């Protein structure tokens, strides 16, 4: 009977995510009437389970993990990455399933699944949900592009057209991997992270060399790799080339294409409640200005400059927020007033909210039946290297 409570909690989590996906796709809402009771139910169920197995630390861990996931979700909500319903759904699942519900295992190609990570289950769920979001976002963006913004297809496929550049990068990384494999046995510590750092540094060094010298090094090393194991080397080169191209498409999708596909300009008088602002509107010293930098752009600027303060929004009074809750009637009245005063233009940019609950549902199924995708990827790299 002890194992029935984790199983019950798992079934409840699956059904809840399925229903949340339905409402999110239909109306863009994940109801509080769903998430709040689930948080309480999860803590109660795991409290009973902790009593049954005689381990009070199980329920203490449940409460701590649930609180941490809520705090992490709140941070994502503050930077505009998640909607409030997404945060509460993640919190509810954390309350229900704070640890892996060890229901079953199976073997596929001599590998045991699900593949569990060392951290609590909700972190695996977040990782898998974000990864599951990429194909969903790609399909969604392609649909919008084909419907009204066909020029975005060309931008999305730009990394595919840059196949020469991708091929050069492929052979450079192949050279770096080959050199790393050759020198790894002579290192005092043979762990994956050191190998990855070494591959990165060698790729950086080879890429910066003069073209003539770079061509000679790459040619010699790649020929050596082919001589040692032609089949594995050719497969590796093909997989690496396809991976680089795919990563380029994903980067273009996340940073540029999705932003254009999911944003539209409206006349201010045509705006409606619930529309989501594409940027934050600030006022400082009587002047109104726009902050349209996304999180990834802030992170890149902060990394390039070494200035951590660039991660945060600029100082000033927030007039309009880009949070997923959307514009209120007071926001609409303020925008009309600012437009009449000439402080802003006659148009305002909004963004479409992408339903995230379906990705959470897919991420939950992957987490339960396959495991942690990040761990699987790291193990795959470890096998290669």
HUGI-V261588 format. One record per residue. PHI is phi in whole degrees, -180 to 180 (none if undefined). PSI is psi in degrees with one decimal (* if undefined). OMEGA is omega in degrees with one decimal (* if undefined). Layout:
# HUGI-V261588
[[PHI & PSI & OMEGA] [PHI & PSI & OMEGA]]
This chain:
# HUGI-V261588
[[none & -23.3 & -177.3] [-61 & -36.6 & -174.9] [-80 & -6.2 & -175.7] [-74 & -32.1 & -177.1] [-66 & -46.4 & 174.5] [-59 & -36.2 & 178.4] [-66 & -43.5 & 177.4] [-62 & -44.0 & 179.4] [-63 & -37.3 & 178.8] [-65 & -46.0 & 179.9] [-63 & -42.4 & 178.6] [-62 & -43.0 & -179.3] [-63 & -42.3 & 179.9] [-64 & -47.5 & -179.7] [-64 & -39.7 & -179.6] [-65 & -43.2 & 179.4] [-67 & -36.6 & 177.2] [-63 & -45.6 & 180.0] [-68 & -40.1 & 178.1] [-63 & -37.1 & 177.5] [-63 & -41.9 & 179.6] [-62 & -48.9 & -178.2] [-70 & -33.0 & 179.7] [-69 & -41.0 & 177.9] [-70 & -36.7 & -175.3] [-77 & -46.3 & -173.1] [-129 & -1.5 & -179.3] [74 & 21.2 & -175.6] [-129 & 136.2 & 167.5] [-111 & 110.3 & -168.7] [-67 & 139.9 & 172.7] [-63 & -27.4 & 179.4] [-66 & -18.4 & 175.6] [-90 & -50.2 & -169.5] [-76 & -43.4 & -176.8] [-62 & -47.7 & 177.0] [-62 & -33.4 & -179.8] [-66 & -36.2 & 178.1] [-62 & -47.9 & 178.4] [-65 & -41.7 & -180.0] [-63 & -40.8 & 179.9] [-62 & -43.6 & -179.7] [-67 & -39.8 & 178.4] [-65 & -48.6 & -179.8] [-59 & -44.8 & -178.6] [-74 & -25.2 & 172.4] [-66 & -43.7 & 176.6] [-63 & -42.3 & -180.0] [-63 & -41.0 & 178.7] [-62 & -38.7 & 177.8] [-66 & -40.3 & -177.7] [-67 & -37.9 & -178.8] [-92 & -2.8 & 177.6] [69 & 35.6 & -178.5] [-133 & 95.8 & -177.7] [-65 & -24.5 & -178.4] [-69 & -19.5 & 178.6] [-65 & -47.4 & -179.3] [-73 & -33.5 & 176.3] [-64 & -43.6 & 176.8] [-62 & -38.2 & 178.4] [-60 & -47.5 & -178.5] [-65 & -43.0 & -178.8] [-64 & -46.1 & -178.8] [-65 & -42.4 & 178.8] [-61 & -44.6 & 179.5] [-64 & -39.9 & -179.4] [-67 & -42.5 & 178.8] [-63 & -39.2 & 177.0] [-63 & -43.4 & 179.8] [-63 & -42.3 & 177.8] [-64 & -43.6 & 178.0] [-63 & -38.1 & 178.2] [-62 & -38.5 & 177.5] [-64 & -44.4 & 176.8] [-64 & -34.8 & 177.1] [-66 & -40.6 & -179.0] [-64 & -34.3 & 179.8] [-89 & 2.8 & 174.4] [84 & 11.8 & -177.9] [-81 & -34.1 & -178.9] [-123 & 152.0 & 171.7] [-86 & 164.7 & -178.7] [-61 & -38.4 & 179.0] [-63 & -36.5 & 178.0] [-63 & -43.0 & -180.0] [-60 & -46.2 & -177.6] [-70 & -32.1 & 177.4] [-69 & -44.1 & 175.9] [-60 & -41.6 & 179.7] [-63 & -40.9 & 179.3] [-63 & -42.8 & -179.9] [-68 & -35.9 & 177.1] [-63 & -38.3 & 178.2] [-67 & -37.1 & 179.9] [-76 & -42.3 & -173.8] [-129 & 71.7 & -179.8] [-70 & -27.1 & 179.7] [-129 & 166.5 & 180.0] [-60 & 124.0 & 174.9] [-80 & 93.1 & -172.5] [-67 & 74.5 & -175.8] [-84 & -43.0 & -177.5] [-160 & 163.4 & 173.1] [-139 & 159.2 & 176.3] [-151 & 164.2 & -177.6] [-116 & 132.6 & 178.9] [-134 & 119.6 & -175.5] [53 & 44.7 & 177.7] [64 & 18.1 & 176.5] [-117 & 133.3 & -177.7] [-85 & 132.1 & 176.2] [-125 & 155.8 & -5.5] [-66 & 150.1 & -179.0] [-95 & 109.7 & -172.5] [-90 & 139.1 & 174.7] [-89 & 169.9 & -178.2] [-80 & -15.9 & -179.4] [-93 & 166.3 & -176.8] [-59 & 155.0 & -176.0] [-54 & -42.0 & -178.4] [-59 & -28.9 & 178.0] [-71 & -38.2 & 173.9] [-62 & -41.5 & 179.4] [-60 & -43.7 & 180.0] [-64 & -46.2 & 179.9] [-60 & -49.3 & -178.1] [-66 & -35.3 & 179.2] [-66 & -41.1 & 178.5] [-65 & -41.8 & 177.8] [-66 & -36.3 & 178.7] [-69 & -22.1 & -179.0] [-69 & -29.5 & -174.5] [-62 & -52.3 & 177.6] [-64 & -35.6 & 178.4] [-64 & -44.6 & 178.5] [-64 & -39.4 & 179.9] [-61 & -47.4 & 179.4] [-63 & -42.6 & -178.6] [-63 & -44.7 & -178.8] [-68 & -42.2 & 178.2] [-61 & -40.2 & 178.1] [-60 & -46.9 & -179.9] [-66 & -41.7 & -179.0] [-63 & -45.1 & 179.7] [-67 & -29.2 & -177.0] [-78 & -42.6 & -172.1] [-142 & -13.0 & -175.7] [-137 & 68.1 & -173.5] [-63 & -25.5 & -178.4] [-64 & -20.7 & -178.6] [-71 & -22.8 & 177.7] [-62 & -40.6 & 177.9] [-62 & -41.5 & 178.4] [-66 & -40.0 & -179.0] [-65 & -35.2 & -177.1] [-91 & 6.3 & -179.6] [-55 & -43.1 & 178.0] [-62 & -29.6 & 178.1] [-69 & -38.1 & 179.5] [-70 & -25.2 & 179.1] [-87 & 43.9 & -174.2] [-66 & -30.5 & 179.2] [-65 & -46.1 & 179.1] [-62 & -41.3 & 179.4] [-66 & -35.7 & 180.0] [-68 & -41.2 & 177.4] [-61 & -45.7 & 179.1] [-64 & -35.3 & 179.7] [-62 & -48.1 & -178.2] [-71 & -29.8 & 176.2] [-66 & -46.9 & 179.1] [-67 & -37.1 & 175.9] [-59 & -41.9 & 177.0] [-63 & -43.3 & 180.0] [-63 & -41.9 & 178.7] [-65 & -42.9 & -179.7] [-62 & -45.2 & 178.4] [-63 & -41.5 & 179.7] [-62 & -44.4 & 178.4] [-61 & -36.3 & -178.3] [-69 & -39.9 & -174.5] [-95 & -13.4 & -177.6] [-56 & -42.5 & -179.6] [-60 & -19.7 & -178.4] [-93 & -2.8 & 179.3] [-82 & 146.8 & -179.9] [-68 & -30.6 & 179.3] [-124 & 120.4 & -177.6] [-109 & 80.2 & 178.9] [-124 & 156.0 & -171.5] [-60 & -38.6 & -175.3] [-66 & -37.7 & 178.4] [-66 & -40.6 & 178.7] [-63 & -42.9 & -179.7] [-64 & -42.7 & 178.3] [-63 & -41.6 & -179.8] [-64 & -42.3 & 177.6] [-61 & -43.4 & 179.5] [-62 & -47.0 & -178.1] [-65 & -42.1 & 178.9] [-65 & -40.0 & 176.7] [-60 & -42.7 & -179.9] [-64 & -44.8 & -178.1] [-65 & -48.6 & -179.0] [-62 & -39.1 & -179.1] [-64 & -30.0 & -176.7] [-85 & -8.5 & -179.1] [-70 & 155.6 & 172.9] [-56 & 148.2 & -173.0] [-55 & -42.3 & -178.2] [-64 & -48.2 & -179.5] [-66 & -40.2 & 178.5] [-61 & -42.7 & -178.9] [-63 & -40.8 & -179.5] [-65 & -47.9 & -178.9] [-61 & -46.9 & -178.7] [-63 & -43.3 & -179.2] [-62 & -46.9 & -177.9] [-64 & -46.8 & -175.8] [-68 & -43.3 & -179.5] [-66 & -40.7 & 176.7] [-62 & -41.0 & 176.9] [-61 & -42.9 & 179.5] [-63 & -41.8 & 178.8] [-66 & -37.2 & 179.3] [-66 & -40.1 & -178.6] [-69 & -44.2 & -178.9] [-157 & 89.9 & -172.9] [-65 & -39.5 & -177.5] [-66 & -49.9 & -179.3] [-64 & -37.9 & -179.0] [-67 & -44.4 & 179.6] [-64 & -43.0 & 177.3] [-62 & -42.9 & 178.9] [-62 & -42.4 & -179.9] [-65 & -44.4 & 180.0] [-63 & -46.8 & -179.8] [-63 & -41.7 & -179.9] [-65 & -43.6 & 178.5] [-61 & -46.5 & 178.9] [-65 & -37.4 & 179.6] [-66 & -43.5 & 179.1] [-63 & -42.3 & 178.5] [-64 & -44.6 & 179.9] [-63 & -42.5 & 178.9] [-64 & -35.2 & 176.2] [-64 & -41.4 & 177.8] [-65 & -42.9 & 179.5] [-63 & -43.3 & 178.4] [-61 & -45.3 & 179.1] [-63 & -38.7 & 179.5] [-63 & -48.2 & -174.0] [-73 & -44.2 & -170.9] [-85 & -40.0 & -171.9] [-116 & -59.2 & -169.9] [-64 & -46.9 & -178.0] [-62 & -33.6 & -179.6] [-65 & -43.6 & 179.3] [-73 & -38.1 & -177.2] [-68 & -33.1 & -173.6] [-99 & 11.2 & 179.7] [-124 & 144.0 & 178.6] [-143 & 147.9 & 176.0] [-94 & 133.9 & 178.6] [-124 & 147.3 & 166.5] [-63 & 139.3 & -174.1] [-58 & -36.7 & -179.5] [-70 & -14.1 & 180.0] [-95 & -3.5 & 179.3] [-68 & 150.4 & 179.4] [-130 & 158.8 & 177.1] [-60 & 143.1 & 178.5] [94 & -21.4 & 175.0] [-62 & 144.4 & -175.3] [-101 & 126.3 & 178.2] [-65 & 139.0 & 179.8] [-80 & -10.0 & -179.0] [-155 & 167.4 & 174.7] [-89 & 141.4 & 178.3] [-112 & 124.6 & -176.6] [-118 & 158.9 & 172.6] [-129 & 129.4 & 177.6] [-144 & 125.9 & 179.8] [55 & 40.2 & 175.4] [82 & -3.1 & 179.9] [-108 & 143.1 & -179.7] [-104 & 132.4 & 179.6] [-143 & 160.8 & -173.8] [-102 & 139.2 & 171.2] [-119 & 98.3 & -175.7] [-108 & 18.9 & 179.5] [-81 & 128.5 & 177.0] [-79 & 171.8 & -177.8] [-62 & -42.7 & -178.0] [-65 & -38.0 & 178.0] [-66 & -41.5 & 177.6] [-62 & -43.1 & -178.8] [-63 & -42.7 & -179.7] [-65 & -43.9 & 178.6] [-64 & -39.9 & 179.1] [-65 & -40.5 & -179.5] [-68 & -43.6 & -177.7] [-67 & -37.6 & -175.7] [-93 & -18.8 & -175.5] [76 & 12.1 & -178.2] [-102 & 103.7 & -176.6] [-65 & -27.2 & -177.6] [-62 & -19.3 & 179.6] [-71 & -13.3 & 176.6] [-71 & -25.2 & -177.8] [-95 & 162.2 & 179.7] [-71 & 153.2 & 178.0] [-65 & 158.9 & -178.7] [-71 & 151.3 & 179.3] [143 & 167.2 & 178.9] [-80 & 127.4 & 179.5] [-78 & 119.6 & 178.0] [-93 & -47.2 & 179.7] [-131 & 131.0 & -178.5] [-104 & 150.3 & 178.5] [-93 & 13.5 & 179.7] [-64 & 154.8 & -171.5] [-69 & -6.4 & 179.0] [-65 & -27.0 & 175.6] [94 & 171.4 & -178.8] [-74 & 139.7 & 174.9] [-100 & 173.5 & 177.9] [-63 & -37.1 & 177.2] [-63 & -37.9 & 176.8] [-63 & -42.9 & -180.0] [-63 & -42.0 & 178.9] [-64 & -40.0 & 179.7] [-65 & -42.5 & 179.6] [-63 & -41.2 & 177.6] [-63 & -40.4 & 179.4] [-65 & -45.9 & -179.7] [-65 & -35.4 & 178.6] [-67 & -43.2 & 179.2] [-64 & -33.0 & 179.9] [-80 & -5.5 & 178.8] [79 & 13.2 & -179.1] [-82 & -22.2 & 174.1] [-137 & 167.9 & -179.1] [-76 & -171.5 & -178.4] [-89 & -7.5 & 178.2] [-117 & 157.2 & -179.7] [-140 & 139.0 & -175.5] [-94 & 132.5 & 176.2] [-121 & 163.7 & 178.8] [-127 & 150.7 & 176.9] [-84 & 134.3 & 175.5] [-81 & 128.2 & 178.6] [-90 & 122.9 & 179.3] [-57 & 126.5 & -176.9] [-102 & -20.1 & -177.6] [-58 & -39.7 & 176.7] [-59 & -35.7 & 178.0] [-69 & -35.8 & 176.7] [-65 & -41.0 & 178.6] [-62 & -46.9 & 178.2] [-64 & -42.0 & 178.7] [-62 & -36.5 & 178.3] [-66 & -45.1 & 179.3] [-63 & -42.3 & 178.0] [-62 & -43.7 & -178.0] [-63 & -39.2 & -176.9] [-76 & -39.4 & -170.2] [-106 & -16.4 & 178.8] [-119 & -45.2 & 178.5] [120 & -159.0 & -176.1] [-84 & 112.8 & -176.5] [-64 & -34.7 & 178.5] [-65 & -42.3 & 178.7] [-66 & -41.8 & 178.7] [-61 & -41.8 & 179.3] [-65 & -42.7 & 179.3] [-65 & -40.1 & 176.9] [-65 & -36.0 & 177.4] [-65 & -43.7 & 177.1] [-62 & -40.1 & -178.8] [-63 & -38.0 & 178.3] [-66 & -39.2 & -179.6] [-67 & -45.1 & -174.7] [-81 & * & *]]
